[in-house]
Each structure stands twice: as C-alpha cells, then as structure tokens.
Amino acid sequence: MADDTGYDGRSRAVPKGRLARFGVMGRLAGGVAGNVLAEGAKRLVAGERPQLRDLVLTPGNVARATEQLAQLRGAAMKLGQMISLDAGDVLPDELTQILARLRDRAHHMPPAQLQQVLAKEWGADWRRRFALFEAHPMAAASIGQVHRARLPDGRMLAIKVQYPGVRESIDADVDNVATLLRLSGLLPKGLDIAPLLGEAKRQLHDEADYVREAAMMTRYADHLAGDDRYLVPRPVPELSTINVLAMDYIAAKPIETLEAADQDERNRVTTALIDLVLQELFAFAFIQTDPNFANYRYQPETERLVLLDFGAAMPVTDGITNGYRNLLKAGLNSDRAAVRDAAQDLGFFSPAALERHPAVIDRMIALILEQTDRADDFDFGDRSFLQAVRGEGMQMVEDRAVWHVPPADTLFVQRKISGMALLAARFKARVALRGLVETRLAQ
C-alpha cells in the first residue's frame, strides 16, 4: 500500500466510548435542529411555507454534518462515503456535497492515541521491531490510517492501524446515520431499509476485522498471480492483528494521475480495470466491492495497477453471477424483453415500478441497448446517453410508491461496477467492450 503524494490532514482524537460518540451525534442533531428552527422562523417571517427537507439541507447544516461525521470516522463516515458514491445522481446537491467531502476529510489520530493503540497490539516496546516507523500517516480514511515502516532487514511495509472504538460503534453509528437520512425527508416513510442497514453493518464489521482482510488480500493476490497487469500486496502475519494490518509497501501513484496520460495508456488501463470486474464476476466468484479511487494506484514505470483494501471483498453467489450473465447476454443480443427480465431478477426495479411505469422502463432499456451498437469501441467519455436514461427515470424517482431497496448483494456488486464506469468516464477511455464481455461470458 502506498501514497506517494503524501497526506497532510489534521490530527484529532477519535471518540472511543459509546457515550462520547453519542455526544458527537447529539451535538450534530442539536445543531441541525437549532438551525432548522432559526431558518424556519426566518422563512416564515418572509411569508414562505418551507418544507422540512429544505430546512435540514442548508449550507450551515451541510458544513456541520461534514465536520461531525469526519470527527467520528468509523461506520458513520464510511456509510456516508458509500451513499455518496452510490446515490450522488439522486440526492440533493447539498447532501451530495456533505457525503462527497467525507471521501477526503478524515482526521488522523494524535501521536499519543496512536502510541496507545500500538502498545496494546504489539506491546510497550513495539518500536524495537522496526528500523523506522513514520509517525505521520501517509493516508487516513474512515476506519483506519496507514503508516510507512521499515524492518531491520530493509523490507518496507505499510501498516494500517484501526481507530479505537470503531468496531464497537458500528451498529449504533449506522443507526444514527439512518436517522439523519430519515430526518432529511429523503426516504419515504414506507420504505423498508432495515435489510440494507443490516447488510451494511455486516459488511462494516467485516471491514473492521483486519485478520479477515489479510485472508481476503491473500485470496485476491492468489487469483491474480501470474497476471502482470496487476500488483497486490501480501500481508505480514506476524505483525497483523484484528486491529493492525501489516503488508508490503508498494510505491505507486494515485490512479487519478492517469487523467494526464495519453489516450492509448488510458484505454489500456481502463480495459484492465473493466476486465478485472468481469473476472471477479465470472471467473473468481469473488469481488472487492469498494470502488473508492484510493484503492487503485498505478506504476507508470511498470505499467501495472496496484490494488488495495480488501476489507469489503466478498464471495459472489451463483445467483448474482447468473443474473449478470443473463443481463449481459441479453444486452449483447439486443433482446429488450430478456434485459427487462434479468434486471428485475437482479432487483434493479420493483414489480410495482414495472406495473406503474412499463413504458418508462422500456424506453430506458431502449436507450441502453442503443449503446451495444458501438460496444466494439465504447467511448466512456460520452455520458449523454446516461443523462437521457436518467431523464427518463426521473418519473419513477419522483413516484415514491415504487421506491424499493434492491438485494444487498446486487447493491454491493453494482456499486463496484458503477465506480469503475465512473473512473472510465473520468479517463475518457475508449474500450473494446463487446469483445471483453464476450470473452469472460464464455468462461
């Protein structure tokens, strides 16, 4: 793992106890409530009849929510990041800004708190294990921060250290963020998000188990052994615990630096990224579901992709594999009815949506299938068809009677697919998509 650009975030102690974390959420809720009352009174005096949602999503509340969730880190911040990537085209701009800013806003632990954590995991004399341990982290995220270290034999490592109290606070943090979402008025009262929240908690508990992540990292590295397009670090078991993950340090650049590369290089790297997702679905039956761009890095000198962060890796069920196989085959064959059936089987839309908006769904499918005609040289930089699909879909988005929560497996897999499509669009890449898909479907 590596971050050659450096990390220049602020240090701030992580609230550890349940009461301390509840206090942060309480201050957030209290501050939001106070702002709602003040803003509501101001608008009433001006003769307006404001909606609660408009009062919640004010610039002041946006800034307050961003700061408080960043201070909590852990599941509260992670859930916000997940929502921002999955739903940024649906949520109001103000809420999208809160959640998107969380992707880069993590504070790191002060040195004294870091010392406490590592002494607990490795013993009071833990520094004797290293020739060098850089106290300032090279990266900080929602669940942990990463330090560079060197062993006495010269081997360079990346050490991921989990924030204290994160694992114990997951369930309460997820429930608290869900409460804030309900307060915002974004969720229909009849929408049952309990199954999704349960799956989010389960995945976050998995991500907070660094012993599990080490095993997932090894499994993923084994899948890609011999494929020179990719590099995956290996864990160091003797230094890893449930709260600390030691792994190879691999020097690499942020994936976003490829935006300045020439077209051929952007096309080649994007092809490798998309082919990786297809292999995850149809060859490995095992997928890393977090498409955060920080998890993908690049070595220009070797032209290899460095893959990081396997806490969200999970097996892919036969139902998901077969569902996406049917969907892609139907798309390549321009079979509208089969695309509709496969999409419904995967849970992309509810039976109520098909009953109330069949013409809308058919028009959306038609717009998507028009793209299969140019899949031999697919231009990810052309997003016009997505805008057209989104425009058609707004009729269903506005009809809250058809809102539903897709199965969690579908959501997690589609999150990865959407994230890679977003990165491909950022690179303005052109990819021989049909050939890639046909090759992997044949496996």
N, C-alpha and C positions, 0 to 999 in steps of 0.2 A: 504494500500500500504506500502511496506517496502523494505529496502535494508540493511540487517544486515551485509553485508560485508563492508559497508561504501563507501564513494565516495571521491576521492582525486583529483578532476580535478582542473584546473586553473580558476580563475575568469577573465572575460573580458567583458566590457560593450557591450551590443547589439546595433548595429547601428539601430537607430529608424526611422529616416526620409527617405523619398524616395531618396533624393539626397545622403544621407550618404550611404545607401545600394547600390545605383547605383555606388557610388565611389568605394566600395569594389569590385563589379563585374567589374568595369572599370580597376581597378588595376590588377585583375586576368587576364582579357582579354589582357591588355597591356603587362603584364609579360609573358604570354603564347606566344603572338605574338613576343616579343623580343627574347624569347628562340627559337622559330621556325626559325626566321631569322638567328640567330647565328649558330644553329645546321645545318640548311640548307646550309649555306655558308661553314661550316666545311666539310660537306659530299661532296659538290660539288668540293671543293679543293682536296678531296681524290679520286675524279673520280667516285663518286656514283651518282645515279639519285634517290634521296629519294622521297617517297610518303608523301603527307601532313599528313596523319594519323600517319605515323611513326615519323614525326617531332613534332606533338602535344603530343603524348604519351611518352614523355621522362621522366626519373626519376625526373628531376627538375620540370617539369610541374605537375607531379603526386603530389609531395610534396606541390607545390604552390596551387593547386586546393584543396587539403585536408584542408590545413590551412585556406584558404579564405572561403570556404563553411562552415567550422566549426565555423568561426567567425560570419558569417551571421546568422547561426541557421535557425529557421523557415522553410519555404517551400523549400528553396534551399537545406538545409541539409536533410530534410525529403524525398524529391524526390530522392536524391542520395541514401539514405538508401533503399528506395523502389526498385530502379533499381538494386542495388547490390544484394538484396535477390532474385529478380525475374530472373535476367539475368546473374548471375555470371558464368554460364557454357557456355555462348555465347560470352560475351565481352572479349576483350583482357585482358591478365593478369594485365597489368599496370593500366588500367581503373578500373578493378575489385578491385585492391588494394586501389585506391582512395576511391571508394564507400564503400567498406567494412570497412575501417578505420573510416569512418564517423559514424558508428554504436556506436563507443565508444569514440568519440573525442569531444563531446560538452563541451564548457566552461560554467561556471555559471556566473550569474550576480554579480558584486561587491556589497557589503553591501549597499552603498549609492543608487544605482539604485534599489535594492530590496525594500529599505525603501520607495522610491518614488512611486513604483508600489502599495505597500500595503496601503500606506497612501491614495492614490487615490481611492482604492477599499473599504477600511474599515474605513477611517477617520484617522486623525493625532494621535489619542490616541488608535490605534488598539492593541497595546501591552497589554492594560488593560484587553482584552478579554481572555488572556492566563496566566496560571501559569508558562508556559515555552514555548518558541518558539526558536528552534535551528536555529541560523543564517546561519550556514554552511549547504548547502543542502545535503541530503543523496543520491540524484540522480539528474542528469541533462541530458536532452535529446534535441530533435530538436526544440520542441515548448515551453517547459517549464521545470522548475526544481521543485524538491519536498523537502519539509521541514517537520521535525517531530515537533509536538507541543502537549502540554498537557493543557486541560481545567481546570478551578478551581475545578471541581468535580472529577478530576483524569482521565477522559477519554482521551486516546491517539488518536491523529489524524495524518493523512498525509495531507499536504497542497500543492497542485500543483499550482504553480504560472506561468502564461504565460509571456514569454518575451515580452517587449513592442515593438509595431510596427509590430509584426508577422502577425496579421490578415490583416493589411492594405497592406502588402508587398507580399501576397501570389501570386496574379496573375502575377506581374512583376517578382518575383523570379522563378516561373515555366517557364515563357517565357525565362528568361535568361539562366536557366539550359538547356532548349531545344536547345537554340542557341549554347551552348557549345558542346552538343552532335552532332549537325549538323556539327560544325566546326571540330570535331574529325574525320569526314568521316565515322562514324559508320552507319549512316542512309542513305538509298538510296534516291536520290532526289525525286523520285515519291511516296515515302511512305507518306501517309496522317496520321500524328499523331495528327492532330487538335482535333478530337473527344476524344482521350485519354487524351490530355492535359486539355481539358475542364472538363472531369470527375475527373482528378487529382486535379484541382483547386476546384471543388465542394467538394470533399472528404476532402481536406485540410481545407477549410472553415468550414466544419462540425467539424473537429478535433479541430479547434481553438475556438469553441463555447462550453465553459465548462458547460453552462446551459443545452445544448443538451446532453453533455456527462453524466451529472448527471442523466438525464432521461434514457439514454441508459444503464447505470450501474444498475439502479433500475430495468429496464425491464429484464436485463440479470440475475440479482440476483433472481428475481421472477421466471424465467424459471427453475432455478436450486434449488429452495427452496425444502428441503427435500432430496436432493441427497448428502449424506455425503462424497462423493468423492471430492467435490469442496467447496471452500470458495470465496465469492465475497464481497468486502467492500460495505458499504452503504454510500451514500453521506450525508453531513450535510447541509441542505438547507439554514439555517440562516447565514452560513458563506461562501456560494458559490455565485459567480457572473459569468459573462461571461468570466472573466479573472482569476478567482481564484476558484479552486475546492477543497473543504474540504471533507474528507472521513475518514472512520475508518482506523486506523493503524493496520495492521495485520503482526505480526512478522513471517518471513519465510526466507528460504534460496534460493539462486539462483537455478533455475531449473537445471543448469549445474552440480551442486554438485552430482546429481544422477549418473553421469558417474562412480563414485567410489562405487555405491551401488551394492548389489548382483544381480544376473540375475533375480530372481523372482520379486524383487522390481522394477527393470527397466521395466520388462514386464508388471507388473500391472499398473504402472503409464502411460506407453505408451498406453496401452489399454484404459485407461480413457481419454487420450488426443484425441485419434482417435475416440472414441465413442462420445466425445463432438462435434467434427466436423460433424459426421453423424447426431447427434441430431439437430445441427444448420441447416443442410440442409433439413432434412426430418421430424423433429418434431416441431422445433421452428419457421422455416421460418425466421430466424434472426441470423446474423452471425457477429462475431468480426473478421474483415478481416486482422488485423495486426499480423503476426506471430512472431514478434520480441521476441527473447527468454526472454528478460527482462520483458515481460508481463506475464510470467508464473513462479511461485515460488512454493516452496514445504515446508511443515511442516513435518519433519520426525517423530516427536512425535505423531502426529495425523494421519499421512499418507494421508494428504489432499493436493490437489492442490489449490493454491491461484491464482486467475485470476484477472488481472489488465488491465487498459487502454481501455476504451470503446469509445474513440473518433471516431474510424474507424468502429464502429458497424453499421450495416445497415440491412434493411429488405431483404429477399431473394424472388425474384419473382417466380411465378408459372413456368415460362419458364425455369429458372435455376434449380429449384427443379426437374421438369420433365426431363430436359436434363440430369442431373447427374443420375437420377433414371434409365433412359433408358441406359445410358452408363454402369453403374454398373451391371444392369441385363444382358446386352449383354455380358459383360466380364465374369460374373459367368457362363453363358451358353456357353462360348467359341464360340460365334457367330461373326465371323470376319466381315461379311457384316454389321451387326447391330452396332457393335462397330464403324466402319468407318462412318456410317450414323449419329450416335449420336455425335461423335467427330466433324463432320463437322457442325451439327446443333448448337453445342455449340461454334463454331468458332475457334477450335484449329488449323485448317489449311484452306487455301483459296481454292475456286474452281479451281484457276489456278494451285495450288500445286497438286490437285487430277488429273488434266488434264496432267500436265507435268511429275509428278513423282508417278504414281499409284503403280508401283512395290515397290518403296521405302516405301510408306505408308503401303502397305500390309505387308512388311517384319517387319516394326516397330510394327504393331499391333500383328503379329505372335509372336514376341519376348515378348511382354507384356502378351499375353494370355498364354504363357508357364508358367507364374508365378501363374496363377489361380490353377494349379495342386498342388501347395504347399501352397495355401492360408489357409489351415487348421492350419498351423504352419509357418507363414510367417516370414522369417528372414530379418529384415530391415538392418542388418549389412552387408549383401551380396549385394553390389552395382554393381556387374559385369554385370547384365542384363541392368542396366541403361547406363553403358558405351557402351554396344553393341547397345542399342537403339539410343544413342547419335551419335555413329559412323555411323549408317545408316542414321540418319537425317542430317548429315553434308552436304550431297549432296543438300538438299533443302536449308539449311542455306546459302550455297555458291551461290545459284541461287537467286539473289535479285529480279528477276522478280516475284517470288511467295511470297515475304515478304508481310505481311499484319498485321494489328493491330486487334486482337480479340475484341469482345464487352467488354466494361469496366466491366460489371457485371461478366462475365466469368473470366477476368483477376484478379479481386479482390478476387473472391472465390477460384480460382486456386492458387493464392498466399498463401492463408491460408492453403490449402491442401498441397502444396509443402513445406511450412515451417514446418508443423507437420511431414511430411515424413523425412525431413532433421533432425529434432530433434530425431525422432525414430532411424534413422541411426546412429546418434551420440551416442545413448544409446546402440546400437547393440541389440535392443529388438527383441523378438520373440512374435508374436501376432496371436491369432486365428482369423484371419482377415475375413475369409468367414462367420463364424458364426455371427460376429459383423455386417457385411454388411447386411446379410440376415435378421437379427432381425430388423434393422432400416428400411430396404426397405419394410418390412411387415406392418409398421405403417401407 
